[in-house]
């Protein structure tokens, strides 16, 4: 399951780089890469160490992470950047609705990740 998590994290990172805006740039630059490592590392860690009973929670975290990576907006010089939308659609009401989905699934990913890390460390 750990190698699957490496693939999921790589896919999510590539999806984010297709819509790399100022938020991603500043988050990587000013934290020297620690912010992405803190957000994505525990998923790989849990993939290798979590018991098999935690695998459904890992899959749920994967779904939330990929959905968020594909739908969360980043700020660019000319407006929103969203991997699943073109520039014109991203700056419309559809783009704001898709961004809302990305924010909700991103928050759900973080909550699932916290539960997964606690389960892995205490289990």
Secondary structure, DSSP 4 states (H G I P E B T S, - for coil): -HHHHHHHHHHHHHHHHTT--HHHHHHHHTTTTHHHHHHHHHHHHHHHHS-GGGHHHHHHHHHHHHHHHHH--EEETTEEE-TTS-HHHHTSHHHHHHHHHHHHHHHHHHHHHHHHHHHHHH-
